[in-house]
């Protein structure tokens, strides 16, 4: 992911302008390093002990990916890992903007990464949230989550240059339940409302919404109610998890990438695998199953995590 689309080179140019010590790294993740720990314990069960490789601390903690990114890009600035479940990499944007506003950095690499591991799959299985087939967000026949893995990055800078910009951030914590959202979607609606206020935009200025849309009965219903209540003009709305699966800590950065595509290329994502939208959802009129090409001025991305951690991001051209 660091080498895609010339990203690493863009970071190096930024470091050359402002100095490597003025470029920070904030990475959101939820399950990083668990797979390495699983492998170490399997070897221990087979051999009765850990190998020296298994005991390397840099392989078994959440900050390992952020440390790797900092080293790979040759950066010497601040480095932080955010882990707030599935809102992690969206929350990373809030931390990065705070650093820029406080003068702690002049540019920040914002990222999200999570990889598949058996602990995660068994955990969601125990919660009875896994779909037997690829997930169908907001579908009438949706049956649950498909777990995916992904990594993505964005470079957040202070300057007012051309291109898509982060205009607003909204955060909330409803703490309703360890693994279920508030039934009325209060936390989700609060996050979106705060993001719009922060951006200075009216609700009807939003052209595209990248929904969190995991494919579970409850999560989709509560998000649909929150979005429909706040954005009654029914902008193009979609969840891409039918393509990517739920990438957990990387979900926020994928939502940001979908907004970038809508703003920069006019490509508004569709909701793959969902053939028929659940007619009981108030979002039914806004949800698009197919992608569309249309000029996009402002886009909103949602990322909601277990425990009631909610983040909404507003992007635009300023």
Legacy VTK file of the C-alpha trace (Angstrom):
# vtk DataFile Version 3.0
C-alpha trace
ASCII
DATASET POLYDATA
POINTS 318 float
0.000 0.000 0.000
2.888 2.390 0.682
4.105 1.969 -2.895
0.695 2.387 -4.544
-0.152 5.515 -6.541
3.211 7.131 -5.825
2.361 7.545 -2.141
5.829 6.856 -0.740
7.342 9.365 -3.158
4.777 11.998 -2.140
5.765 11.487 1.499
9.448 11.806 0.623
8.759 15.083 -1.169
6.912 16.372 1.881
9.801 15.327 4.129
12.252 17.100 1.834
10.213 20.318 2.139
9.603 20.368 5.885
12.137 17.905 7.293
11.654 14.244 8.213
11.217 15.170 11.880
8.167 17.288 10.979
6.271 14.445 9.284
4.273 12.291 11.690
2.607 8.894 11.411
-0.799 7.998 12.865
-1.999 4.496 12.125
-5.323 2.940 13.082
-5.545 -0.788 13.668
-7.598 -3.277 15.619
-6.002 -6.712 15.292
-2.425 -6.122 14.123
0.178 -8.627 15.365
-2.391 -11.145 16.605
-1.533 -13.524 13.745
2.163 -13.422 14.705
1.277 -14.224 18.313
-0.963 -17.091 17.186
1.938 -18.559 15.204
4.283 -18.244 18.174
1.880 -20.050 20.494
1.348 -22.835 17.954
5.093 -23.398 17.794
5.217 -23.340 21.595
2.505 -26.008 21.768
4.433 -28.183 19.319
7.961 -27.720 20.703
7.391 -26.766 24.327
9.084 -23.389 24.025
9.374 -20.105 22.155
12.092 -19.501 19.582
14.147 -16.273 19.683
12.121 -15.056 16.696
8.897 -15.611 18.636
10.129 -13.434 21.498
10.782 -10.318 19.415
8.623 -7.635 21.088
8.357 -5.607 17.895
6.232 -8.383 16.354
3.653 -8.686 19.104
2.213 -5.269 19.814
-0.216 -2.949 18.040
2.412 -0.314 17.313
4.502 -2.648 15.131
2.866 -1.527 11.828
3.250 2.184 12.643
6.894 1.667 13.583
7.443 -0.179 10.306
5.767 2.587 8.277
7.895 5.238 9.953
11.074 3.287 9.251
10.109 2.394 5.675
9.410 6.040 4.817
12.495 7.379 6.605
10.517 9.593 8.973
11.620 10.913 12.366
8.533 12.736 13.612
5.771 11.751 16.008
4.357 8.253 15.679
1.155 6.947 17.256
-1.165 3.957 16.978
-4.918 4.387 17.463
-7.019 1.350 18.341
-10.712 2.106 18.757
-12.111 -0.993 17.074
-13.561 -0.401 13.602
-13.326 3.390 13.922
-9.536 3.270 14.387
-8.273 4.665 11.085
-11.033 7.281 10.934
-10.014 8.383 14.427
-6.436 8.619 13.119
-7.527 11.559 10.943
-8.664 13.405 14.069
-5.319 12.846 15.786
-3.413 13.923 12.679
-5.413 17.126 12.282
-4.834 17.893 15.957
-1.090 17.602 15.445
-1.222 19.967 12.488
-3.351 22.496 14.351
-1.081 22.356 17.410
2.045 22.862 15.309
3.461 19.467 16.258
3.819 18.441 12.614
3.637 19.973 9.149
2.465 16.774 7.454
1.085 13.489 8.781
0.869 10.052 7.218
-2.575 8.733 8.182
-3.143 5.032 7.736
-5.205 2.013 8.593
-4.295 -1.655 8.490
-5.694 -4.960 9.683
-4.945 -8.496 8.572
-6.901 -11.708 8.921
-6.260 -13.964 11.881
-8.095 -16.897 13.406
-8.781 -15.127 16.709
-10.768 -12.449 14.889
-12.705 -14.953 12.800
-13.538 -17.117 15.815
-14.484 -14.046 17.837
-17.004 -12.791 15.304
-18.199 -16.354 14.872
-18.861 -16.611 18.602
-20.928 -13.433 18.364
-22.920 -15.100 15.559
-22.235 -12.140 13.270
-20.518 -13.877 10.332
-22.452 -14.191 7.089
-22.491 -17.621 5.400
-22.066 -15.855 2.033
-20.424 -12.557 0.982
-22.110 -9.802 2.961
-24.987 -7.770 1.539
-25.016 -4.382 3.296
-28.532 -2.975 3.758
-29.943 -5.863 1.734
-33.322 -7.373 2.399
-31.556 -10.727 2.758
-28.484 -9.556 4.686
-27.126 -12.143 7.123
-24.058 -10.615 8.717
-20.434 -9.593 8.295
-17.703 -10.820 5.969
-14.278 -10.176 7.503
-11.642 -8.715 5.177
-8.135 -7.321 5.399
-6.687 -4.134 3.966
-4.163 -1.351 4.297
-4.433 2.220 3.076
-2.759 5.582 3.582
-3.350 9.292 3.114
-1.024 12.269 3.477
-2.540 15.099 5.480
-0.806 18.461 5.052
-1.302 21.962 6.340
-1.099 23.827 3.008
-4.057 24.961 0.910
-3.031 23.250 -2.310
-5.386 21.726 -4.884
-7.183 18.445 -4.421
-9.498 16.861 -1.902
-9.374 18.241 1.614
-10.496 17.126 5.058
-13.155 19.680 6.005
-14.730 18.297 9.153
-14.499 15.599 11.805
-17.170 14.379 14.194
-16.563 11.994 17.072
-18.917 10.481 19.620
-19.038 7.661 22.136
-22.480 6.363 22.992
-21.167 3.434 25.112
-24.545 1.751 24.736
-23.282 -1.834 24.515
-20.006 -3.696 24.065
-20.906 -4.943 20.589
-24.176 -3.282 19.545
-24.955 0.319 18.547
-27.569 2.449 20.233
-30.912 1.255 18.804
-31.817 4.786 17.704
-28.391 5.443 16.195
-27.724 8.349 18.554
-23.954 7.998 18.491
-23.853 7.769 14.704
-26.098 10.779 14.248
-24.094 12.832 16.754
-20.833 12.060 14.941
-22.289 13.095 11.569
-23.872 16.240 13.020
-20.603 17.328 14.652
-18.666 16.648 11.428
-21.064 18.832 9.443
-20.850 21.621 12.015
-17.063 21.369 12.003
-17.004 21.662 8.213
-19.402 24.610 8.161
-21.636 22.796 5.686
-25.384 22.365 5.694
-26.616 18.753 5.485
-27.887 19.218 1.920
-24.350 20.080 0.771
-23.364 16.404 1.015
-23.443 14.660 -2.379
-22.054 11.245 -1.433
-22.071 9.172 1.754
-19.769 6.222 2.300
-21.705 4.197 4.849
-20.173 1.969 7.499
-22.711 -0.671 6.397
-21.422 -3.954 7.804
-24.311 -6.156 6.697
-25.758 -7.044 10.101
-29.466 -6.589 10.751
-29.020 -4.199 13.678
-26.018 -2.134 12.576
-27.438 -1.379 9.141
-30.852 -0.491 10.542
-29.480 1.978 13.087
-27.111 3.641 10.606
-29.902 3.906 8.040
-32.132 5.656 10.571
-29.365 8.068 11.569
-28.406 8.977 7.989
-31.983 9.347 6.773
-32.824 11.553 9.740
-29.867 13.889 9.258
-29.706 13.883 5.438
-33.335 13.871 4.249
-32.308 15.048 0.752
-31.173 11.431 0.108
-27.684 11.827 -1.381
-26.014 8.901 -3.138
-25.135 6.489 -0.314
-23.271 3.191 -0.472
-21.253 0.671 1.500
-18.269 -0.991 -0.177
-17.992 -3.874 2.293
-19.651 -6.178 -0.218
-16.377 -5.816 -2.172
-13.790 -5.547 0.589
-15.400 -7.269 3.533
-15.270 -5.553 6.895
-11.620 -4.590 7.297
-12.037 -3.577 10.948
-9.362 -1.010 11.860
-8.784 -0.238 8.177
-12.459 0.497 7.460
-12.071 4.240 8.043
-9.200 4.708 5.604
-11.096 2.758 2.941
-14.063 5.072 3.455
-11.768 8.064 3.031
-10.391 6.535 -0.177
-13.919 6.063 -1.530
-14.638 9.727 -0.824
-11.414 10.736 -2.588
-12.467 8.790 -5.690
-15.853 10.516 -5.658
-14.303 13.970 -5.286
-11.338 13.610 -7.629
-12.709 11.273 -10.302
-16.467 11.600 -9.908
-16.764 7.881 -9.158
-19.422 7.250 -6.540
-19.207 3.713 -5.225
-22.091 1.287 -5.286
-23.142 -1.362 -2.776
-21.812 -4.584 -4.266
-23.644 -7.881 -3.628
-26.821 -6.087 -2.559
-29.428 -6.833 -5.198
-32.467 -5.585 -3.293
-32.393 -2.956 -0.562
-34.386 -3.746 2.559
-37.620 -1.774 2.024
-38.059 -1.456 5.786
-35.005 0.802 6.033
-35.563 4.573 5.850
-32.392 4.755 3.737
-33.918 2.659 0.953
-34.443 5.623 -1.389
-30.851 6.851 -1.008
-28.874 3.608 -1.117
-27.328 2.896 -4.516
-26.528 -0.670 -5.439
-24.689 0.362 -8.615
-21.813 2.861 -8.859
-22.347 6.150 -10.642
-20.288 8.842 -12.335
-21.240 12.330 -11.168
-19.476 15.515 -10.047
-19.096 15.459 -6.276
-18.510 18.562 -4.159
-18.657 17.144 -0.662
-18.548 13.608 0.711
-19.078 12.075 4.138
-17.604 8.816 5.445
-18.785 6.905 8.512
-16.821 4.476 10.678
-18.410 2.981 13.774
-16.766 0.590 16.220
-17.688 -1.799 18.996
-18.164 -0.076 22.324
-19.860 2.912 20.714
-16.810 4.598 19.153
-18.155 6.639 16.225
-16.355 8.860 13.716
-17.629 10.763 10.684
-15.361 12.571 8.221
-16.358 15.269 5.730
-14.207 15.786 2.637
-14.435 18.373 -0.120
-12.520 20.887 -2.166
-12.704 23.663 0.424
LINES 1 319
318 0 1 2 3 4 5 6 7 8 9 10 11 12 13 14 15 16 17 18 19 20 21 22 23 24 25 26 27 28 29 30 31 32 33 34 35 36 37 38 39 40 41 42 43 44 45 46 47 48 49 50 51 52 53 54 55 56 57 58 59 60 61 62 63 64 65 66 67 68 69 70 71 72 73 74 75 76 77 78 79 80 81 82 83 84 85 86 87 88 89 90 91 92 93 94 95 96 97 98 99 100 101 102 103 104 105 106 107 108 109 110 111 112 113 114 115 116 117 118 119 120 121 122 123 124 125 126 127 128 129 130 131 132 133 134 135 136 137 138 139 140 141 142 143 144 145 146 147 148 149 150 151 152 153 154 155 156 157 158 159 160 161 162 163 164 165 166 167 168 169 170 171 172 173 174 175 176 177 178 179 180 181 182 183 184 185 186 187 188 189 190 191 192 193 194 195 196 197 198 199 200 201 202 203 204 205 206 207 208 209 210 211 212 213 214 215 216 217 218 219 220 221 222 223 224 225 226 227 228 229 230 231 232 233 234 235 236 237 238 239 240 241 242 243 244 245 246 247 248 249 250 251 252 253 254 255 256 257 258 259 260 261 262 263 264 265 266 267 268 269 270 271 272 273 274 275 276 277 278 279 280 281 282 283 284 285 286 287 288 289 290 291 292 293 294 295 296 297 298 299 300 301 302 303 304 305 306 307 308 309 310 311 312 313 314 315 316 317
